[in-house]
Amino acid sequence: MAEAVPWLTDFALRAGFKYEPEPDERWLRVWEPFVTLRNPIRYEHAVSTTGTTSALTIARFVLAPREGFAVGDEGWMAVGQDERFAARPGEAPRARIVAATSDTSSVFRDEASFPRVSTGDAAFDAIFATFAESGEVVAAVLNPSVRKLAIGWQTPIHFEIRPGGYVLAPIALRPDPPSLAWLVDAARVFADKVAK
């Protein structure tokens, strides 16, 4: 059972977020399975906020222990719902899902459930592996602003853009206030860039 962490309580109060040491996982589980990221065994220490057309939840995710390890790996994940990403009428559920990762380790990565696709952006493709049903989906969803932003972060990251929202998991962030503040800002900028 996760207990409240004082710095997270303070962070949430200052930022206008709701803090739950043990969040209701149903909201986070509907985004699974992830395209490139292993599914966690649990989520904890979530901060969340809602607006009139969007919602943002940031939580710690805990993976099952790897063979030979007693505890699982952990990381931060942002999940955003945004009306600007709404599915189009009659669109297949997987029609506009694009995932990308610059994570080269096998600790957090899972076997991608989509084929790898080139974006045609040599700088982005040198750093990120991109996955989608087709190159046409990538061209329609993953715009130059998003690619430039992701390269500029210079950190191992997984992201998914889907009808209705996005998932952003910068796996190297520390569990501290500056890292969480960075992720809140990064998630909001990411959503704005995707919606362009």
Buried (B, 14 or more C-beta within 10 A) or exposed (E): EBEEBEEBEEBBEEBEBEBBBBBEBEBBEEBEEBBBBBEBEBBBBBBBBEEEEBBBBBBBBBBEEEEEEEEBBBBBBBBBBBEEBEEEEEEEEBBBBBBBBBBEEEBBBBEBEBEEBEBEBEEBBEBBBBBBBEBEBBBEBBBEBBBEBBBEBEBBBBBBBBBBBBBBBBBEBEBEBEBBEBBBEBBBBBBBBBBE
